Amino acid sequence: MTSNLLSDEQTGLLSSIGWQSTQGGGPRFFTLDPSGKALYAANELTDAVVAFGVDEATGTLTPTGQLVQTGSPTVSCSPSNAELGKPATRNAQ
């Protein structure tokens, strides 16, 4: 389970607006994509990463039906800038 949080624009405080199942067992890690329109939940015990849409107005999460089976995910990463069609930046070595 994960809590849907909404930020008060004036105070910056977060408040819970509901709960959403992670659609799997043993949620271990969550991440938002760079646009803030998708959240990914890594479910360690069911070996899956599940995608959710994020409603920009309300902050509520909606399962997208996208699921990636993988061996015991313990972290999740959002797409790189290159995958989003933006220039990638790298530190010179």
ABEGO torsion letter per residue (X at the ends): XBBBBBBBAAAGBBBBAEBBBAGBBGBABBBBBAAGABBBBBBAAAGBBBBBBBBAAAGBBBBAGBBBBBBGBABBBBBBAAAAGBBBBBBBX
